[in-house]
Amino acid sequence: MSEMITIEIAYATPDEQVIVALNLPENSTVKTALNDSGLLTRFPALELTAVGIFGKLCELNQLLKAGDRVEIYRALHNDPKEARRQRAGR
């Protein structure tokens, strides 16, 4: 019987922020955690283009450690530098 670890998964839309805590078997992957979180069902349009652990990009097959926070990143629609330039130009 394997040990259990506790991790969090964080996802945000422009209107909502969600953090899901999960207890998973040791040696679980990011992909397993995402599937178990229910976020893929709750947000059907969610695309897993980039995920990370504590702000560092990782692969879906990355093994998790106790206390990890998996973050699901959304694609940027605007380049932040260009948006700043446009605001400054107004």
Residue pairs with C-beta under 8 A, 6 or more apart in sequence:
2 25
2 26
2 27
3 25
3 26
4 23
4 24
4 25
4 26
5 23
5 24
5 25
5 26
5 28
5 64
5 65
5 66
5 67
5 68
6 21
6 22
6 23
6 24
6 66
6 67
7 21
7 22
7 24
7 28
7 33
7 64
7 66
7 67
7 68
7 69
7 70
8 19
8 20
8 21
8 22
8 68
8 69
8 70
9 19
9 20
9 22
9 33
9 34
9 37
9 39
9 69
9 70
9 71
9 72
10 17
10 18
10 19
10 69
10 70
10 71
10 72
11 17
11 18
11 39
11 43
11 46
11 71
11 72
12 18
12 74
13 43
13 74
18 39
18 42
20 37
20 38
20 39
22 33
22 36
22 37
24 32
24 33
24 36
24 64
27 63
28 63
28 64
29 60
29 61
29 62
29 63
29 64
30 51
30 53
30 58
30 59
30 60
30 61
30 62
30 64
30 70
31 60
31 61
33 64
33 70
34 40
34 48
34 51
34 60
34 70
34 72
39 46
39 72
40 46
46 72
47 75
48 60
48 72
49 73
49 74
49 75
50 57
50 72
50 73
50 75
51 57
51 58
51 60
51 70
51 71
51 72
51 73
52 58
52 70
52 71
52 73
53 62
53 64
53 68
53 69
53 70
53 71
54 68
54 69
54 71
55 71
64 70
